[in-house]
């Protein structure tokens, strides 16, 4: 009974922190992004009209996401993992952070493709109601969808010696990266977000929502390039948005019609 109470307390704490960060960062980013309307990727589509539906759904789906993280941390706390976390050091923290995000990106790519499989798509369909996603869309999932995509945080500590602080740092990075990736506004495009670099910018996931069957990964374009699911306009789109991001504001506004993710 004591262990159950401890887990429920941890789960609740993780949920409260995550939801506060979701609302706080979402409001701040929305205010910031809407000051630069020329950075909107999908011109003429305004996903903001779904804001309150997505917040309500996110409040539900975050219970599954936070269960996974709380579960992974609790397993480590109790020593119920197959491997013990590494001690914190100058090498273990960056090493395991990189290992974790690479492992997660692989999990996310294949799990995401699985959720697009017709027998399972009914659990993922709600997320794709946001054809033009916004910063509020990141957690707008069903419970099944959220669990499949986020259960990495539950099973990874069983097999990988990830220090708890690194797992939390990874989850925070995923949180902010996911919200920006769904924001619908491009601020991050640069030469390091297109080939030969595996890094991606906001356009990457925005194209997934707009075109449906491309760009399944999360942090990197590696798996989509290898498996042939990269959107054909991604690299050229990054080149366009790199110019927009580096141009004076007036010139960027005049170039709006050239956006590729429409």
JOJOZI-V553749 format. One record per backbone hydrogen bond with DSSP energy under -1.0 kcal/mol. NH is the residue of the N-H (numbers start at 1). CO is the residue of the C=O. Records with the same first field share a line. If there is no record, write none. Layout:
NH=CO, CO
This chain:
5=1
6=2
7=3
8=4
9=5
10=6
11=7
12=8
13=9
14=10
15=11
16=12
17=13
18=14
19=15
20=16
21=17
22=18
23=19
24=20
25=21
26=22
27=23
28=24
29=25
30=26
31=27
32=28
33=29
34=30
35=32
36=33
39=36
40=37
41=184
43=41
45=42
49=46
50=47
51=48
54=50
55=51
56=52
57=53
58=54
59=55
61=57
62=58
63=60
64=61
65=61
66=62
67=63
68=64
69=65
70=66
71=67
72=68
73=69
74=70
75=71
76=72
77=73
78=74
80=75
82=158
86=161
93=89
95=91
96=92
97=93
98=94
99=95
100=96
101=97
102=98
103=99
104=100
105=101
106=102
107=103
108=104
109=105
110=106
111=107
112=108
113=109
114=110
115=111
117=114
120=117
121=117
123=120
124=121
125=121
129=126
130=127
131=129
137=134
140=137
141=139
146=142
147=143
148=144
149=145
150=146
151=147
153=150
154=151
155=151
156=152
158=155
159=156
160=156
162=160
167=163
168=164
169=165
170=166
171=167
172=168
173=169
174=170
175=171
176=172
177=173
178=174
179=175
180=176
181=177
182=178
183=180
186=39
193=190
197=194
204=201
206=202
207=203
209=205
210=206
211=207
212=208
213=211
215=229
221=198
225=221
226=222
227=223
229=224
230=224
234=231
237=233
238=234
239=235
240=236
241=237
242=238
243=239
244=240
245=241
246=242
247=244
252=248
253=249
254=250
256=253
258=255
259=256
262=260
